[in-house]
Amino acid sequence: MKQFILDTNVLLHDPSAINHFPERSVIIPLKVLEEIDQFKRELSERGRNARRVARMLDDLRSRGRLSEGIQMDNGGTLTVAFPKDHDPFSTKVPVDDLILQMARELSNGNGSVPCTLISKDINLRLKADALGLEAEDYENGQVQTSELFAGYSSLDVSAADLSRFAGDGRLPAPEEHRLSPNEYICLRDEKDAEHTMLARYDVGENVFIKILSTPETLRPIKPRNMEQRFAMDALLDDRIRLVTLAGKAGTGKTLLAVAAGVHKTIDERKYRKMLVSRPIFPMGKDIGYLPGTVEEKLDPWMQPILDALDLIKQGRPSDRKSRDLSITGDLIEVEPLTYIRGRSIPNQFIIIDESQNLTPLEVKTVITRVGHHTKIILTGDLYQIDNPYVDALSNGLNAVVEKFRDQGIAAHVMLNQGVRSEVAELAANLL
């Protein structure tokens, strides 16, 4: 039975990791439990995960002694152990060195049984490799960015079908072309690639339908390319309750989402309020304690939202309630994600900006707050992650895109073309 040694960061990332090695021997070093114990009092997700790990292991004690190995439901075993020649109460040896020592003992003592160290710590994996030990990243729940669903594709059709779609606004989807619900399609004339029309796949009727046109009331904001037109359709269609927008800096994710929220909340009155929130992670060194009220503390973090509102306000006619484009009004609210747990939020247009900095569990906590007649939008750049506990493969935005891909109430668009400025586009691509 192949053996796997789990590092502390694996269990803090995913407390259920012990269940994800079917028919394998999972070993947790005693020092890992001591490290986890140091985090259990934190009021963060890391603290919650530490407490969950402790509870799960305590429940498993009813099956036998952890030191002797416990049979798991998945056919594997779980053991808590420490190196043979080490005093378990000693604090002189670094935890990483003890984990490596145990991995070496198991590898040498059971030459016929492979032993692999599982850690999200790159340096520990490098040390293991230098010692000739097998080491891997914990990949459960990861979505490769190269395989991430773009949300749209292209399809060549006949000129007659394209003309039919232009007239009827509908076109039967080919059976052999596998599509996800609400996937966007660029229909191209098979004999003239310049002749195209944009559509969305309606899974209920198995047809392509025309995307929504951008209303004049959204000006000065309007889609500048095909990807933004797809995104705006998803944002404006009330039947789509969850929208994810991913893309590099300058592609218009936040601006489009805020503009659609203003239109739906203030102009159409489809929602009672627009709620905007972002996870609070600084780029570079933190500036430390900030005085003032909660609203004053949030100003630096919410400035991108205020910039978007200011741009929208400048282009709106004076008779269209520009006074409502303020977070001090009744229609637009900004608050930190810290206070969202336990809430139920009905009839609101919710925007979670920079959601690539959230863990899958945090994203689950946010989305499960959605009440009746509420629409939620998650935006993020998978290459600008400031949270040290997630990466481009394991963040919450990736998880939502993948898990909701086959759901009829969700739509996703990957934005690749920068529109902020020539300088911003070059910086995003070259630096």
C-alpha positions as a Python dict, from the first residue, in 0.01 Angstrom:
ca = {
    (1, 'M'): (0, 0, 0),
    (2, 'K'): (159, 328, -112),
    (3, 'Q'): (234, 573, 170),
    (4, 'F'): (169, 948, 180),
    (5, 'I'): (298, 1189, 445),
    (6, 'L'): (84, 1504, 480),
    (7, 'D'): (237, 1840, 566),
    (8, 'T'): (64, 2094, 792),
    (9, 'N'): (-29, 2328, 506),
    (10, 'V'): (-217, 2049, 327),
    (11, 'L'): (-452, 1992, 622),
    (12, 'L'): (-498, 2365, 680),
    (13, 'H'): (-583, 2406, 311),
    (14, 'D'): (-822, 2108, 302),
    (15, 'P'): (-913, 1936, 631),
    (16, 'S'): (-1075, 1651, 437),
    (17, 'A'): (-745, 1569, 266),
    (18, 'I'): (-712, 1255, 477),
    (19, 'N'): (-1010, 1112, 285),
    (20, 'H'): (-868, 1180, -61),
    (21, 'F'): (-615, 896, -75),
    (22, 'P'): (-829, 584, -131),
    (23, 'E'): (-662, 250, -61),
    (24, 'R'): (-345, 430, 49),
    (25, 'S'): (-162, 469, 379),
    (26, 'V'): (-182, 829, 504),
    (27, 'I'): (66, 935, 771),
    (28, 'I'): (47, 1256, 975),
    (29, 'P'): (364, 1345, 1169),
    (30, 'L'): (302, 1428, 1534),
    (31, 'K'): (471, 1766, 1489),
    (32, 'V'): (214, 1850, 1222),
    (33, 'L'): (-61, 1815, 1483),
    (34, 'E'): (137, 2046, 1714),
    (35, 'E'): (160, 2305, 1438),
    (36, 'I'): (-211, 2279, 1365),
    (37, 'D'): (-283, 2330, 1734),
    (38, 'Q'): (-117, 2673, 1714),
    (39, 'F'): (-380, 2795, 1467),
    (40, 'K'): (-699, 2663, 1628),
    (41, 'R'): (-779, 2990, 1813),
    (42, 'E'): (-770, 3204, 1499),
    (43, 'L'): (-1105, 3346, 1384),
    (44, 'S'): (-1007, 3293, 1022),
    (45, 'E'): (-1065, 3013, 775),
    (46, 'R'): (-726, 2875, 874),
    (47, 'G'): (-842, 2861, 1236),
    (48, 'R'): (-1169, 2692, 1138),
    (49, 'N'): (-979, 2435, 934),
    (50, 'A'): (-741, 2367, 1224),
    (51, 'R'): (-1036, 2301, 1455),
    (52, 'R'): (-1202, 2082, 1193),
    (53, 'V'): (-889, 1868, 1156),
    (54, 'A'): (-875, 1818, 1533),
    (55, 'R'): (-1242, 1717, 1547),
    (56, 'M'): (-1207, 1472, 1257),
    (57, 'L'): (-905, 1302, 1412),
    (58, 'D'): (-1074, 1286, 1752),
    (59, 'D'): (-1378, 1116, 1594),
    (60, 'L'): (-1150, 860, 1426),
    (61, 'R'): (-1007, 761, 1766),
    (62, 'S'): (-1325, 563, 1826),
    (63, 'R'): (-1200, 316, 1563),
    (64, 'G'): (-868, 246, 1732),
    (65, 'R'): (-533, 397, 1822),
    (66, 'L'): (-400, 660, 1581),
    (67, 'S'): (-44, 545, 1654),
    (68, 'E'): (-124, 193, 1531),
    (69, 'G'): (-317, 295, 1221),
    (70, 'I'): (-691, 333, 1168),
    (71, 'Q'): (-889, 178, 885),
    (72, 'M'): (-1063, 444, 674),
    (73, 'D'): (-1390, 412, 483),
    (74, 'N'): (-1207, 458, 153),
    (75, 'G'): (-1002, 142, 203),
    (76, 'G'): (-691, 323, 323),
    (77, 'T'): (-534, 372, 664),
    (78, 'L'): (-446, 675, 875),
    (79, 'T'): (-155, 686, 1119),
    (80, 'V'): (-11, 957, 1344),
    (81, 'A'): (362, 894, 1398),
    (82, 'F'): (702, 1050, 1467),
    (83, 'P'): (1062, 960, 1372),
    (84, 'K'): (1199, 661, 1565),
    (85, 'D'): (1512, 830, 1700),
    (86, 'H'): (1343, 1157, 1796),
    (87, 'D'): (1204, 1277, 2126),
    (88, 'P'): (842, 1372, 2039),
    (89, 'F'): (850, 1650, 2300),
    (90, 'S'): (1170, 1813, 2174),
    (91, 'T'): (1142, 2157, 2016),
    (92, 'K'): (1503, 2185, 1897),
    (93, 'V'): (1457, 2034, 1549),
    (94, 'P'): (1255, 2235, 1289),
    (95, 'V'): (926, 2079, 1186),
    (96, 'D'): (1025, 2055, 820),
    (97, 'D'): (1338, 1860, 911),
    (98, 'L'): (1135, 1616, 1121),
    (99, 'I'): (894, 1559, 833),
    (100, 'L'): (1185, 1495, 597),
    (101, 'Q'): (1343, 1258, 853),
    (102, 'M'): (1022, 1058, 873),
    (103, 'A'): (990, 1045, 494),
    (104, 'R'): (1348, 916, 470),
    (105, 'E'): (1288, 649, 737),
    (106, 'L'): (974, 525, 565),
    (107, 'S'): (1141, 523, 224),
    (108, 'N'): (1448, 336, 347),
    (109, 'G'): (1261, 99, 576),
    (110, 'N'): (1005, -3, 313),
    (111, 'G'): (1194, -4, -10),
    (112, 'S'): (921, -195, -189),
    (113, 'V'): (650, 47, -71),
    (114, 'P'): (672, 396, -226),
    (115, 'C'): (652, 689, 16),
    (116, 'T'): (556, 1037, -106),
    (117, 'L'): (561, 1364, 85),
    (118, 'I'): (256, 1582, 8),
    (119, 'S'): (311, 1952, 74),
    (120, 'K'): (205, 2288, -62),
    (121, 'D'): (539, 2431, 52),
    (122, 'I'): (761, 2460, -256),
    (123, 'N'): (1082, 2483, -53),
    (124, 'L'): (1001, 2167, 142),
    (125, 'R'): (938, 1983, -185),
    (126, 'L'): (1273, 2107, -315),
    (127, 'K'): (1449, 1987, 2),
    (128, 'A'): (1284, 1647, -34),
    (129, 'D'): (1396, 1622, -394),
    (130, 'A'): (1753, 1712, -294),
    (131, 'L'): (1744, 1421, -47),
    (132, 'G'): (1620, 1182, -312),
    (133, 'L'): (1267, 1166, -171),
    (134, 'E'): (941, 1175, -364),
    (135, 'A'): (742, 1496, -308),
    (136, 'E'): (427, 1631, -470),
    (137, 'D'): (192, 1928, -441),
    (138, 'Y'): (-158, 1865, -307),
    (139, 'E'): (-369, 1893, -620),
    (140, 'N'): (-718, 1798, -506),
    (141, 'G'): (-959, 2069, -620),
    (142, 'Q'): (-702, 2236, -844),
    (143, 'V'): (-801, 2349, -1192),
    (144, 'Q'): (-521, 2396, -1441),
    (145, 'T'): (-537, 2749, -1583),
    (146, 'S'): (-459, 2611, -1928),
    (147, 'E'): (-772, 2395, -1899),
    (148, 'L'): (-997, 2662, -1748),
    (149, 'F'): (-1327, 2698, -1929),
    (150, 'A'): (-1323, 3017, -2140),
    (151, 'G'): (-1702, 3043, -2151),
    (152, 'Y'): (-1717, 3080, -2528),
    (153, 'S'): (-1617, 2908, -2851),
    (154, 'S'): (-1668, 2945, -3225),
    (155, 'L'): (-1865, 2744, -3477),
    (156, 'D'): (-1869, 2749, -3857),
    (157, 'V'): (-2218, 2745, -4009),
    (158, 'S'): (-2360, 2791, -4356),
    (159, 'A'): (-2453, 3133, -4491),
    (160, 'A'): (-2817, 3017, -4496),
    (161, 'D'): (-2808, 2928, -4125),
    (162, 'L'): (-2646, 3259, -4042),
    (163, 'S'): (-2916, 3443, -4238),
    (164, 'R'): (-3184, 3238, -4061),
    (165, 'F'): (-3033, 3324, -3723),
    (166, 'A'): (-3025, 3693, -3813),
    (167, 'G'): (-3396, 3686, -3892),
    (168, 'D'): (-3534, 3451, -3626),
    (169, 'G'): (-3283, 3513, -3348),
    (170, 'R'): (-3269, 3137, -3297),
    (171, 'L'): (-3081, 2848, -3454),
    (172, 'P'): (-3089, 2478, -3359),
    (173, 'A'): (-2760, 2366, -3208),
    (174, 'P'): (-2582, 2074, -3376),
    (175, 'E'): (-2604, 1753, -3176),
    (176, 'E'): (-2237, 1668, -3224),
    (177, 'H'): (-2115, 2000, -3082),
    (178, 'R'): (-2092, 1957, -2701),
    (179, 'L'): (-2177, 2280, -2522),
    (180, 'S'): (-2217, 2395, -2165),
    (181, 'P'): (-2531, 2581, -2051),
    (182, 'N'): (-2506, 2953, -2137),
    (183, 'E'): (-2186, 2901, -2334),
    (184, 'Y'): (-2130, 3184, -2580),
    (185, 'I'): (-2075, 3114, -2949),
    (186, 'C'): (-1927, 3314, -3233),
    (187, 'L'): (-2117, 3187, -3537),
    (188, 'R'): (-1898, 3222, -3847),
    (189, 'D'): (-1989, 3191, -4212),
    (190, 'E'): (-1800, 2881, -4324),
    (191, 'K'): (-1709, 3053, -4651),
    (192, 'D'): (-1645, 3402, -4511),
    (193, 'A'): (-1478, 3413, -4171),
    (194, 'E'): (-1533, 3789, -4147),
    (195, 'H'): (-1911, 3737, -4146),
    (196, 'T'): (-2004, 3651, -3785),
    (197, 'M'): (-2287, 3676, -3535),
    (198, 'L'): (-2275, 3632, -3158),
    (199, 'A'): (-2504, 3391, -2974),
    (200, 'R'): (-2559, 3211, -2646),
    (201, 'Y'): (-2649, 2845, -2607),
    (202, 'D'): (-2990, 2778, -2450),
    (203, 'V'): (-2960, 2430, -2303),
    (204, 'G'): (-3333, 2403, -2228),
    (205, 'E'): (-3435, 2426, -2594),
    (206, 'N'): (-3100, 2320, -2743),
    (207, 'V'): (-3078, 2631, -2960),
    (208, 'F'): (-2853, 2930, -3009),
    (209, 'I'): (-3016, 3261, -2917),
    (210, 'K'): (-2907, 3618, -2982),
    (211, 'I'): (-2723, 3795, -2706),
    (212, 'L'): (-2879, 4104, -2552),
    (213, 'S'): (-2798, 4442, -2703),
    (214, 'T'): (-2640, 4700, -2474),
    (215, 'P'): (-2900, 4961, -2368),
    (216, 'E'): (-2829, 5329, -2429),
    (217, 'T'): (-2870, 5399, -2058),
    (218, 'L'): (-2542, 5217, -1993),
    (219, 'R'): (-2340, 5486, -2166),
    (220, 'P'): (-2062, 5593, -2142),
    (221, 'I'): (-1985, 5224, -2075),
    (222, 'K'): (-2025, 4996, -2372),
    (223, 'P'): (-1857, 4669, -2477),
    (224, 'R'): (-1547, 4721, -2690),
    (225, 'N'): (-1490, 4366, -2812),
    (226, 'M'): (-1654, 4027, -2848),
    (227, 'E'): (-1556, 3908, -2501),
    (228, 'Q'): (-1702, 4218, -2337),
    (229, 'R'): (-2025, 4175, -2535),
    (230, 'F'): (-2053, 3822, -2401),
    (231, 'A'): (-1984, 3946, -2049),
    (232, 'M'): (-2243, 4223, -2074),
    (233, 'D'): (-2508, 3976, -2191),
    (234, 'A'): (-2443, 3756, -1888),
    (235, 'L'): (-2453, 4058, -1657),
    (236, 'L'): (-2780, 4193, -1797),
    (237, 'D'): (-2978, 3869, -1829),
    (238, 'D'): (-3173, 3825, -1504),
    (239, 'R'): (-3217, 3453, -1569),
    (240, 'I'): (-2843, 3406, -1514),
    (241, 'R'): (-2803, 3427, -1137),
    (242, 'L'): (-2428, 3367, -1109),
    (243, 'V'): (-2165, 3523, -1336),
    (244, 'T'): (-1788, 3475, -1321),
    (245, 'L'): (-1556, 3709, -1510),
    (246, 'A'): (-1186, 3625, -1520),
    (247, 'G'): (-909, 3805, -1701),
    (248, 'K'): (-587, 3998, -1672),
    (249, 'A'): (-564, 4357, -1552),
    (250, 'G'): (-730, 4613, -1778),
    (251, 'T'): (-982, 4386, -1950),
    (252, 'G'): (-1282, 4567, -1799),
    (253, 'K'): (-1409, 4307, -1552),
    (254, 'T'): (-1487, 4541, -1262),
    (255, 'L'): (-1608, 4831, -1476),
    (256, 'L'): (-1854, 4616, -1671),
    (257, 'A'): (-1987, 4456, -1353),
    (258, 'V'): (-2035, 4790, -1176),
    (259, 'A'): (-2194, 4950, -1485),
    (260, 'A'): (-2440, 4659, -1516),
    (261, 'G'): (-2515, 4681, -1144),
    (262, 'V'): (-2589, 5054, -1167),
    (263, 'H'): (-2815, 4994, -1466),
    (264, 'K'): (-3006, 4709, -1303),
    (265, 'T'): (-3033, 4876, -963),
    (266, 'I'): (-3085, 5245, -1041),
    (267, 'D'): (-3218, 5260, -1397),
    (268, 'E'): (-3432, 4945, -1416),
    (269, 'R'): (-3497, 4898, -1042),
    (270, 'K'): (-3469, 4522, -1087),
    (271, 'Y'): (-3279, 4492, -761),
    (272, 'R'): (-3321, 4676, -434),
    (273, 'K'): (-2952, 4747, -386),
    (274, 'M'): (-2606, 4688, -533),
    (275, 'L'): (-2367, 4535, -280),
    (276, 'V'): (-1994, 4546, -360),
    (277, 'S'): (-1727, 4366, -161),
    (278, 'R'): (-1364, 4264, -196),
    (279, 'P'): (-1125, 4050, 10),
    (280, 'I'): (-873, 4272, 186),
    (281, 'F'): (-519, 4174, 88),
    (282, 'P'): (-255, 4445, 33),
    (283, 'M'): (-11, 4441, -259),
    (284, 'G'): (334, 4463, -103),
    (285, 'K'): (382, 4571, 259),
    (286, 'D'): (71, 4661, 453),
    (287, 'I'): (34, 5022, 569),
    (288, 'G'): (-63, 4908, 918),
    (289, 'Y'): (-342, 5029, 1143),
    (290, 'L'): (-591, 5271, 987),
    (291, 'P'): (-791, 5506, 1211),
    (292, 'G'): (-1154, 5598, 1155),
    (293, 'T'): (-1487, 5427, 1098),
    (294, 'V'): (-1534, 5103, 904),
    (295, 'E'): (-1627, 5306, 596),
    (296, 'E'): (-1313, 5519, 626),
    (297, 'K'): (-1095, 5212, 673),
    (298, 'L'): (-1245, 5056, 359),
    (299, 'D'): (-1182, 5356, 132),
    (300, 'P'): (-830, 5250, 23),
    (301, 'W'): (-947, 4897, -59),
    (302, 'M'): (-1261, 5007, -243),
    (303, 'Q'): (-1100, 5282, -451),
    (304, 'P'): (-1124, 5079, -776),
    (305, 'I'): (-1501, 5058, -724),
    (306, 'L'): (-1520, 5433, -655),
    (307, 'D'): (-1315, 5498, -971),
    (308, 'A'): (-1561, 5292, -1175),
    (309, 'L'): (-1860, 5475, -1025),
    (310, 'D'): (-1696, 5809, -1095),
    (311, 'L'): (-1638, 5718, -1461),
    (312, 'I'): (-1999, 5604, -1496),
    (313, 'K'): (-2128, 5917, -1328),
    (314, 'Q'): (-1937, 6147, -1564),
    (315, 'G'): (-2114, 6005, -1867),
    (316, 'R'): (-2467, 5997, -1725),
    (317, 'P'): (-2717, 6274, -1808),
    (318, 'S'): (-2795, 6499, -1512),
    (319, 'D'): (-3158, 6383, -1506),
    (320, 'R'): (-3067, 6016, -1443),
    (321, 'K'): (-3021, 6030, -1067),
    (322, 'S'): (-2645, 6071, -1066),
    (323, 'R'): (-2673, 6151, -698),
    (324, 'D'): (-2748, 5782, -639),
    (325, 'L'): (-2401, 5684, -763),
    (326, 'S'): (-2255, 5711, -416),
    (327, 'I'): (-2186, 5451, -151),
    (328, 'T'): (-2340, 5692, 96),
    (329, 'G'): (-2678, 5652, -73),
    (330, 'D'): (-2942, 5384, -24),
    (331, 'L'): (-2883, 5197, -351),
    (332, 'I'): (-2510, 5121, -340),
    (333, 'E'): (-2342, 4956, -43),
    (334, 'V'): (-1980, 4856, 12),
    (335, 'E'): (-1875, 4623, 289),
    (336, 'P'): (-1589, 4385, 372),
    (337, 'L'): (-1636, 4011, 330),
    (338, 'T'): (-1554, 3974, 699),
    (339, 'Y'): (-1915, 4051, 791),
    (340, 'I'): (-2093, 3837, 532),
    (341, 'R'): (-2098, 3506, 725),
    (342, 'G'): (-2442, 3418, 858),
    (343, 'R'): (-2629, 3668, 641),
    (344, 'S'): (-2908, 3609, 390),
    (345, 'I'): (-2906, 3866, 110),
    (346, 'P'): (-3226, 3884, -100),
    (347, 'N'): (-3308, 4105, -399),
    (348, 'Q'): (-2960, 4251, -447),
    (349, 'F'): (-2699, 4276, -721),
    (350, 'I'): (-2381, 4148, -554),
    (351, 'I'): (-2031, 4204, -692),
    (352, 'I'): (-1736, 4022, -534),
    (353, 'D'): (-1428, 4183, -685),
    (354, 'E'): (-1078, 4026, -672),
    (355, 'S'): (-1233, 3690, -591),
    (356, 'Q'): (-915, 3510, -699),
    (357, 'N'): (-789, 3590, -349),
    (358, 'L'): (-1059, 3375, -189),
    (359, 'T'): (-1027, 3008, -99),
    (360, 'P'): (-1290, 2762, -228),
    (361, 'L'): (-1443, 2749, 122),
    (362, 'E'): (-1464, 3129, 144),
    (363, 'V'): (-1631, 3145, -196),
    (364, 'K'): (-1879, 2880, -82),
    (365, 'T'): (-1954, 3091, 227),
    (366, 'V'): (-2018, 3396, 7),
    (367, 'I'): (-2238, 3227, -254),
    (368, 'T'): (-2450, 3050, 8),
    (369, 'R'): (-2549, 3395, 137),
    (370, 'V'): (-2741, 3461, -186),
    (371, 'G'): (-3112, 3503, -117),
    (372, 'H'): (-3423, 3508, -335),
    (373, 'H'): (-3398, 3720, -652),
    (374, 'T'): (-3031, 3804, -596),
    (375, 'K'): (-2766, 3799, -867),
    (376, 'I'): (-2399, 3752, -781),
    (377, 'I'): (-2094, 3836, -991),
    (378, 'L'): (-1740, 3723, -914),
    (379, 'T'): (-1451, 3892, -1090),
    (380, 'G'): (-1079, 3826, -1068),
    (381, 'D'): (-737, 3801, -1226),
    (382, 'L'): (-585, 3456, -1182),
    (383, 'Y'): (-235, 3598, -1223),
    (384, 'Q'): (-262, 3864, -951),
    (385, 'I'): (-305, 3666, -630),
    (386, 'D'): (-207, 3829, -300),
    (387, 'N'): (-343, 3564, -64),
    (388, 'P'): (-47, 3346, 45),
    (389, 'Y'): (-276, 3045, 103),
    (390, 'V'): (-407, 3006, -254),
    (391, 'D'): (-250, 3005, -598),
    (392, 'A'): (-357, 3019, -963),
    (393, 'L'): (-474, 2656, -943),
    (394, 'S'): (-645, 2635, -604),
    (395, 'N'): (-829, 2968, -565),
    (396, 'G'): (-1203, 3006, -519),
    (397, 'L'): (-1271, 3172, -856),
    (398, 'N'): (-1128, 2872, -1041),
    (399, 'A'): (-1339, 2640, -827),
    (400, 'V'): (-1664, 2824, -904),
    (401, 'V'): (-1597, 2831, -1278),
    (402, 'E'): (-1538, 2456, -1285),
    (403, 'K'): (-1816, 2351, -1045),
    (404, 'F'): (-2086, 2570, -1204),
    (405, 'R'): (-1990, 2501, -1565),
    (406, 'D'): (-2284, 2266, -1621),
    (407, 'Q'): (-2542, 2469, -1428),
    (408, 'G'): (-2813, 2652, -1622),
    (409, 'I'): (-2818, 2951, -1386),
    (410, 'A'): (-2449, 3032, -1433),
    (411, 'A'): (-2233, 3185, -1705),
    (412, 'H'): (-1860, 3246, -1734),
    (413, 'V'): (-1651, 3466, -1962),
    (414, 'M'): (-1272, 3479, -1983),
    (415, 'L'): (-1159, 3827, -2086),
    (416, 'N'): (-822, 3837, -2262),
    (417, 'Q'): (-814, 4164, -2454),
    (418, 'G'): (-702, 4467, -2254),
    (419, 'V'): (-894, 4790, -2311),
    (420, 'R'): (-770, 5018, -2032),
    (421, 'S'): (-488, 5171, -2235),
    (422, 'E'): (-203, 5074, -2465),
    (423, 'V'): (42, 5111, -2176),
    (424, 'A'): (-167, 4892, -1943),
    (425, 'E'): (-208, 4625, -2211),
    (426, 'L'): (166, 4611, -2280),
    (427, 'A'): (244, 4596, -1907),
    (428, 'A'): (-3, 4310, -1854),
    (429, 'N'): (152, 4111, -2140),
    (430, 'L'): (522, 4191, -2099),
    (431, 'L'): (587, 4225, -1727),
}
